[in-house]
């Protein structure tokens, strides 16, 4: 994965959904529904387990995922109503993980949503020029920002997160 450097000199990496979380989601999603995998005949689905688009013929699953929930538990945060869940695509079976080589899902309109250490939204930015790296760097230049979610504009779906505490780690 490509790192983004802030003006403080720290670097931050995009994070896929963790493999153990994806394994759990393959059985039951965060809404408690049984997961049903299917063959993606067309390809192009944004896979959150490896941060790339699916290839035609891959087995994938559409699951409900609460992206803030596990981070909040780890950091003893209380996100309250910000603990939302929404649809994401993951591999239906084994996933090779991220291949690296640039920020995921580039060149499209995105929103960068900023969260505090308490798990509350601090604001966001519409990124129409595709420069997600700049938007993440700007977000982490604010010392109150602990976590960033990158989301698709057209559906509002979670794509990936960038954590302040994940400096130098995937």
Secondary structure as a PSIPRED ss2 file (coil, helix, strand):
# PSIPRED VFORMAT (PSIPRED V4.0)

   1 X C   1.000  0.000  0.000
   2 X C   1.000  0.000  0.000
   3 X E   0.000  0.000  1.000
   4 X E   0.000  0.000  1.000
   5 X E   0.000  0.000  1.000
   6 X C   1.000  0.000  0.000
   7 X C   1.000  0.000  0.000
   8 X C   1.000  0.000  0.000
   9 X C   1.000  0.000  0.000
  10 X C   1.000  0.000  0.000
  11 X E   0.000  0.000  1.000
  12 X E   0.000  0.000  1.000
  13 X E   0.000  0.000  1.000
  14 X E   0.000  0.000  1.000
  15 X E   0.000  0.000  1.000
  16 X C   1.000  0.000  0.000
  17 X C   1.000  0.000  0.000
  18 X C   1.000  0.000  0.000
  19 X H   0.000  1.000  0.000
  20 X H   0.000  1.000  0.000
  21 X H   0.000  1.000  0.000
  22 X H   0.000  1.000  0.000
  23 X H   0.000  1.000  0.000
  24 X H   0.000  1.000  0.000
  25 X H   0.000  1.000  0.000
  26 X C   1.000  0.000  0.000
  27 X C   1.000  0.000  0.000
  28 X E   0.000  0.000  1.000
  29 X C   1.000  0.000  0.000
  30 X C   1.000  0.000  0.000
  31 X C   1.000  0.000  0.000
  32 X C   1.000  0.000  0.000
  33 X C   1.000  0.000  0.000
  34 X E   0.000  0.000  1.000
  35 X C   1.000  0.000  0.000
  36 X C   1.000  0.000  0.000
  37 X E   0.000  0.000  1.000
  38 X E   0.000  0.000  1.000
  39 X E   0.000  0.000  1.000
  40 X E   0.000  0.000  1.000
  41 X C   1.000  0.000  0.000
  42 X C   1.000  0.000  0.000
  43 X C   1.000  0.000  0.000
  44 X C   1.000  0.000  0.000
  45 X C   1.000  0.000  0.000
  46 X E   0.000  0.000  1.000
  47 X E   0.000  0.000  1.000
  48 X C   1.000  0.000  0.000
  49 X C   1.000  0.000  0.000
  50 X C   1.000  0.000  0.000
  51 X C   1.000  0.000  0.000
  52 X E   0.000  0.000  1.000
  53 X E   0.000  0.000  1.000
  54 X C   1.000  0.000  0.000
  55 X C   1.000  0.000  0.000
  56 X C   1.000  0.000  0.000
  57 X C   1.000  0.000  0.000
  58 X E   0.000  0.000  1.000
  59 X E   0.000  0.000  1.000
  60 X E   0.000  0.000  1.000
  61 X E   0.000  0.000  1.000
  62 X E   0.000  0.000  1.000
  63 X E   0.000  0.000  1.000
  64 X E   0.000  0.000  1.000
  65 X E   0.000  0.000  1.000
  66 X C   1.000  0.000  0.000
  67 X C   1.000  0.000  0.000
  68 X C   1.000  0.000  0.000
  69 X H   0.000  1.000  0.000
  70 X H   0.000  1.000  0.000
  71 X H   0.000  1.000  0.000
  72 X H   0.000  1.000  0.000
  73 X H   0.000  1.000  0.000
  74 X H   0.000  1.000  0.000
  75 X C   1.000  0.000  0.000
  76 X C   1.000  0.000  0.000
  77 X C   1.000  0.000  0.000
  78 X C   1.000  0.000  0.000
  79 X C   1.000  0.000  0.000
  80 X H   0.000  1.000  0.000
  81 X H   0.000  1.000  0.000
  82 X H   0.000  1.000  0.000
  83 X C   1.000  0.000  0.000
  84 X C   1.000  0.000  0.000
  85 X C   1.000  0.000  0.000
  86 X E   0.000  0.000  1.000
  87 X E   0.000  0.000  1.000
  88 X E   0.000  0.000  1.000
  89 X E   0.000  0.000  1.000
  90 X E   0.000  0.000  1.000
  91 X E   0.000  0.000  1.000
  92 X C   1.000  0.000  0.000
  93 X C   1.000  0.000  0.000
  94 X C   1.000  0.000  0.000
  95 X C   1.000  0.000  0.000
  96 X C   1.000  0.000  0.000
  97 X C   1.000  0.000  0.000
  98 X C   1.000  0.000  0.000
  99 X C   1.000  0.000  0.000
 100 X C   1.000  0.000  0.000
 101 X C   1.000  0.000  0.000
 102 X C   1.000  0.000  0.000
 103 X C   1.000  0.000  0.000
 104 X C   1.000  0.000  0.000
 105 X C   1.000  0.000  0.000
 106 X C   1.000  0.000  0.000
 107 X C   1.000  0.000  0.000
 108 X C   1.000  0.000  0.000
 109 X C   1.000  0.000  0.000
 110 X E   0.000  0.000  1.000
 111 X E   0.000  0.000  1.000
 112 X E   0.000  0.000  1.000
 113 X E   0.000  0.000  1.000
 114 X E   0.000  0.000  1.000
 115 X E   0.000  0.000  1.000
 116 X C   1.000  0.000  0.000
 117 X C   1.000  0.000  0.000
 118 X C   1.000  0.000  0.000
 119 X C   1.000  0.000  0.000
 120 X C   1.000  0.000  0.000
 121 X E   0.000  0.000  1.000
 122 X E   0.000  0.000  1.000
 123 X E   0.000  0.000  1.000
 124 X E   0.000  0.000  1.000
 125 X E   0.000  0.000  1.000
 126 X E   0.000  0.000  1.000
 127 X E   0.000  0.000  1.000
 128 X C   1.000  0.000  0.000
 129 X C   1.000  0.000  0.000
 130 X C   1.000  0.000  0.000
 131 X C   1.000  0.000  0.000
 132 X H   0.000  1.000  0.000
 133 X H   0.000  1.000  0.000
 134 X H   0.000  1.000  0.000
 135 X H   0.000  1.000  0.000
 136 X H   0.000  1.000  0.000
 137 X H   0.000  1.000  0.000
 138 X H   0.000  1.000  0.000
 139 X H   0.000  1.000  0.000
 140 X H   0.000  1.000  0.000
 141 X C   1.000  0.000  0.000
 142 X C   1.000  0.000  0.000
 143 X C   1.000  0.000  0.000
 144 X C   1.000  0.000  0.000
 145 X C   1.000  0.000  0.000
 146 X C   1.000  0.000  0.000
 147 X E   0.000  0.000  1.000
 148 X E   0.000  0.000  1.000
 149 X E   0.000  0.000  1.000
 150 X E   0.000  0.000  1.000
 151 X E   0.000  0.000  1.000
 152 X E   0.000  0.000  1.000
 153 X C   1.000  0.000  0.000
 154 X C   1.000  0.000  0.000
 155 X C   1.000  0.000  0.000
 156 X C   1.000  0.000  0.000
 157 X C   1.000  0.000  0.000
 158 X E   0.000  0.000  1.000
 159 X E   0.000  0.000  1.000
 160 X E   0.000  0.000  1.000
 161 X E   0.000  0.000  1.000
 162 X E   0.000  0.000  1.000
 163 X E   0.000  0.000  1.000
 164 X H   0.000  1.000  0.000
 165 X H   0.000  1.000  0.000
 166 X H   0.000  1.000  0.000
 167 X C   1.000  0.000  0.000
 168 X C   1.000  0.000  0.000
 169 X C   1.000  0.000  0.000
 170 X C   1.000  0.000  0.000
